[in-house]
């Protein structure tokens, strides 16, 4: 007995052996070992530069040398984040990414590598969570965000290039917005729009659904594709259903 949901698009094409091997080599070797090794090389380069620049010191220059060494490490950390996470990560995964791709395609490996770079390896050296700078942090990843955005979760926007957020939106702790799913052996993306004044409360999940202006998704509630939240309504549950009108 085959436990597999039939695809509405018909039978899927078989994955070629080279594509299959490249997929597993990249996700099991490159993304896990080589990229993390690259992070280690950045740290080693900082050490070499500091030792080459300041091979020796005296009692009168200890503080000055310590400051310069810390500055070298800071510059290398920020530069590696900009190059590998922001620039290279955006080249791998951006708004031009196909909205439907086969499971073993290079689109999936590029997406996975970008996620690894941005959220696990070359993470931001700046702690902007809960500040007015947090929106700019997400904009660097490709999100379109309006004014007075407030978020207390560093990785709340899972698929930033496909997310548009209006003004005065609140995303609470451990809440997130995602635009992808794996269906029928395909990686699929759907653009998500969050209206002005919407509130995504603690641990709530918005998945491939639009949120209308002033809508509220209560804590630990979950949406799924197509279950759009109407404006000025309160939703709760998994899957989320309307419970009442929103009263400011």
C-alpha positions as CSV (number, residue, x, y, z in Angstrom):
1,X,0.0,0.0,0.0
2,X,1.4,3.4,-1.0
3,X,0.8,6.1,1.6
4,X,1.0,9.1,-0.7
5,X,-1.5,11.9,-1.5
6,X,-2.0,12.1,-5.2
7,X,-0.9,15.4,-6.7
8,X,-3.4,17.6,-8.5
9,X,-0.7,18.3,-11.0
10,X,-0.4,14.7,-12.1
11,X,2.5,12.3,-11.6
12,X,5.8,13.9,-10.5
13,X,8.9,13.5,-12.7
14,X,11.5,11.2,-11.3
15,X,14.6,12.9,-9.8
16,X,17.8,12.3,-11.8
17,X,20.6,10.6,-9.9
18,X,23.0,13.6,-10.2
19,X,20.4,15.9,-8.8
20,X,19.6,13.5,-6.0
21,X,23.3,13.1,-5.1
22,X,24.0,16.8,-5.3
23,X,21.0,17.6,-3.0
24,X,22.2,15.3,-0.3
25,X,25.9,16.3,-0.6
26,X,25.0,19.9,-0.3
27,X,22.6,19.6,2.6
28,X,24.6,17.0,4.5
29,X,28.2,18.2,3.8
30,X,28.4,21.7,2.5
31,X,25.7,23.3,4.6
32,X,26.6,21.5,7.8
33,X,30.4,21.3,7.7
34,X,31.9,23.6,5.0
35,X,29.8,26.7,5.9
36,X,30.5,26.3,9.6
37,X,34.1,25.8,8.7
38,X,33.9,29.1,6.8
39,X,32.7,30.8,10.0
40,X,35.6,29.3,11.8
41,X,38.0,30.7,9.2
42,X,36.6,34.2,9.8
43,X,37.5,33.9,13.4
44,X,40.9,32.5,12.6
45,X,41.5,35.4,10.1
46,X,40.6,37.9,12.9
47,X,43.2,36.3,15.1
48,X,45.9,36.3,12.4
49,X,45.2,39.9,11.6
50,X,45.4,41.0,15.2
51,X,48.6,39.1,15.8
52,X,50.2,40.4,12.6
53,X,49.2,44.0,13.4
54,X,50.2,43.9,17.0
55,X,52.9,41.2,17.5
56,X,54.0,42.7,20.8
57,X,52.9,45.2,23.4
58,X,54.2,47.1,26.4
59,X,52.7,47.9,29.7
60,X,51.9,51.4,28.5
61,X,50.0,50.4,25.4
62,X,48.0,47.4,26.7
63,X,44.7,49.2,26.7
64,X,45.3,50.7,23.2
65,X,46.2,47.3,21.7
66,X,43.3,45.6,23.4
67,X,40.9,48.2,21.9
68,X,42.4,47.8,18.4
69,X,42.2,44.0,18.6
70,X,38.6,44.1,19.7
71,X,38.0,46.5,16.8
72,X,39.5,44.0,14.3
73,X,37.3,41.2,15.6
74,X,34.2,43.5,15.4
75,X,35.0,44.6,11.9
76,X,35.5,41.1,10.7
77,X,32.3,39.9,12.3
78,X,30.2,42.7,10.8
79,X,31.9,42.3,7.4
80,X,31.4,38.5,7.2
81,X,27.7,39.0,8.2
82,X,27.2,41.6,5.4
83,X,28.9,39.5,2.8
84,X,27.7,36.0,3.5
85,X,24.3,36.5,5.3
86,X,23.0,39.7,3.7
87,X,24.5,39.8,0.2
88,X,25.2,36.2,-0.6
89,X,22.0,35.0,1.3
90,X,19.9,37.4,-0.8
91,X,21.5,36.2,-4.0
92,X,20.6,32.7,-3.2
93,X,17.0,33.4,-2.0
94,X,14.9,36.5,-3.0
95,X,11.6,37.5,-4.4
96,X,12.4,36.1,-7.8
97,X,12.6,32.6,-6.4
98,X,10.1,30.3,-8.2
99,X,6.9,29.7,-6.2
100,X,6.9,26.0,-6.9
101,X,10.0,23.8,-7.2
102,X,10.7,20.1,-7.1
103,X,12.0,18.7,-3.8
104,X,15.5,17.9,-5.0
105,X,15.9,21.0,-7.2
106,X,18.6,23.6,-6.8
107,X,15.9,26.1,-5.7
108,X,15.4,24.0,-2.5
109,X,19.1,23.8,-1.8
110,X,19.6,27.5,-2.4
111,X,16.7,28.3,0.0
112,X,18.1,26.0,2.7
113,X,21.6,27.4,2.4
114,X,20.3,30.9,2.7
115,X,18.3,30.0,5.8
116,X,21.5,28.4,7.3
117,X,23.6,31.4,6.5
118,X,21.1,34.0,7.8
119,X,19.7,32.3,10.9
120,X,22.3,29.8,12.1
121,X,25.8,30.6,11.0
122,X,26.4,34.2,10.1
123,X,23.8,35.7,12.4
124,X,23.5,39.4,12.9
125,X,26.0,40.9,15.3
126,X,23.4,43.5,16.2
127,X,20.7,42.8,18.7
128,X,17.8,44.8,17.3
129,X,14.9,42.8,18.7
130,X,12.2,45.1,20.2
131,X,13.8,48.3,18.9
132,X,13.0,50.6,16.0
133,X,15.9,49.1,14.1
134,X,14.4,45.7,13.9
135,X,12.4,46.5,10.8
136,X,15.6,47.5,9.0
137,X,17.1,44.1,10.0
138,X,14.2,42.3,8.2
139,X,14.3,44.7,5.2
140,X,17.9,43.6,4.6
141,X,16.5,40.1,4.2
142,X,14.0,41.3,1.6
143,X,10.8,42.0,3.6
144,X,8.7,45.1,2.9
145,X,7.7,46.7,6.2
146,X,5.8,49.9,7.0
147,X,6.2,52.3,9.9
148,X,6.2,51.6,13.6
149,X,6.7,47.9,13.3
150,X,7.3,46.2,16.7
151,X,8.6,42.6,17.1
152,X,10.3,40.8,19.9
153,X,11.3,37.7,18.0
154,X,14.6,37.7,16.0
155,X,13.5,35.2,13.4
156,X,9.8,36.0,13.2
157,X,9.8,36.4,9.4
158,X,10.7,32.9,8.1
159,X,10.5,33.9,4.4
160,X,11.2,37.6,4.4
161,X,11.3,38.1,0.6
162,X,7.6,37.1,0.3
163,X,6.3,39.1,3.2
164,X,4.7,42.6,3.1
165,X,3.8,44.3,6.4
166,X,1.8,47.5,6.8
167,X,2.1,50.2,9.5
168,X,1.7,49.7,13.3
169,X,2.0,45.9,13.2
170,X,2.9,43.9,16.3
171,X,4.5,40.5,16.2
172,X,4.8,39.1,19.8
173,X,7.3,36.8,21.3
174,X,7.8,33.4,19.6
175,X,5.2,34.3,16.9
176,X,6.2,33.9,13.3
177,X,5.1,34.4,9.7
178,X,6.0,31.9,7.1
179,X,5.3,31.6,3.4
180,X,6.4,28.1,2.4
181,X,5.2,24.6,2.6
182,X,6.3,21.2,1.2
183,X,3.4,19.6,-0.7
184,X,3.4,16.9,-3.4
185,X,7.2,16.8,-3.2
186,X,7.3,20.4,-4.1
187,X,8.6,23.5,-2.2
188,X,5.9,26.1,-2.6
189,X,5.8,29.8,-1.7
190,X,2.8,32.1,-1.3
191,X,3.2,35.9,-0.7
192,X,1.8,37.0,2.6
193,X,0.4,40.4,3.3
194,X,-0.1,41.8,6.9
195,X,-2.5,44.8,7.0
196,X,-2.1,47.9,9.0
197,X,-2.6,47.6,12.8
198,X,-2.6,43.8,12.8
199,X,-1.5,41.9,15.9
200,X,0.1,38.5,15.9
201,X,0.2,37.5,19.6
202,X,2.6,35.2,21.5
203,X,3.5,31.9,19.8
204,X,0.9,32.4,17.1
205,X,1.8,31.2,13.6
206,X,0.7,32.8,10.3
207,X,1.3,30.3,7.5
208,X,0.6,31.3,3.9
209,X,-2.4,33.5,4.9
210,X,-3.1,37.2,4.6
211,X,-4.0,39.2,7.7
212,X,-6.4,42.1,7.3
213,X,-6.1,45.5,8.8
214,X,-6.7,45.5,12.6
215,X,-7.0,41.7,12.8
216,X,-5.8,39.9,15.9
217,X,-4.5,36.4,16.0
218,X,-4.6,35.2,19.6
219,X,-1.7,33.4,21.4
220,X,-0.7,29.9,20.2
221,X,-3.2,30.1,17.3
222,X,-2.3,28.8,13.8
223,X,-3.5,29.7,10.3
224,X,-3.0,27.7,7.1
225,X,-2.9,28.5,3.5
226,X,-6.1,30.2,2.2
227,X,-7.6,30.9,5.7
228,X,-7.2,34.6,5.4
229,X,-8.0,36.7,8.5
230,X,-10.6,39.5,7.8
231,X,-10.1,43.0,8.9
232,X,-11.0,44.0,12.5
233,X,-11.7,40.5,13.6
234,X,-10.2,38.3,16.4
235,X,-9.1,34.8,15.6
236,X,-8.2,31.9,17.9
237,X,-7.4,28.2,17.7
238,X,-5.6,25.7,15.4
239,X,-6.8,26.2,12.8
240,X,-7.7,29.7,13.7
241,X,-11.4,30.6,13.5
242,X,-13.2,34.0,14.2
243,X,-14.3,34.4,17.7
244,X,-15.5,38.0,17.9
245,X,-15.1,41.5,16.4
246,X,-12.1,43.5,17.5
247,X,-12.9,46.3,19.9
248,X,-10.0,48.9,20.3
